[in-house]
Amino acid sequence: MKLIQSMIVVAVVAIPALSFAQSNPPLTRADVRAQLVDLQNVGYNPSSDHTQYPRNIEAAQARVNAEHGVAASSYGPSSSGSSQSGLGTTGTDVIGLGPIYSNP
């Protein structure tokens, strides 16, 4: 009797875990390749995207979504604003290094 009860408990615990694991359909290699081709068609170049990676891929994805008529969906706040940190230097006023690294 204990065996049957423990099997029922295991089944009750395992069923939600299995159903959650299958909530997103798996992507095939062809699906991923088609997504990459769509991104490249709107101007995204993955081989030269080393310095502005998140910004460039998000902009390309937004262009793909606009072409396909898909509403943009994302998590977190909108990134339409801009921010700047640190002190802006003009090249002649390198703080703390004096005339060693300043331009004449």
ABEGO torsion letter per residue (X at the ends): XAAAAAAAAAAAAAAAAAAAAAABBBBBAAAAAAAAAAAAAAGBBAAABAAAAAAAAAAAAAAAAAAAGBBBBBBEBBAABBBBBEBBBAGABBBGAEAAABBX
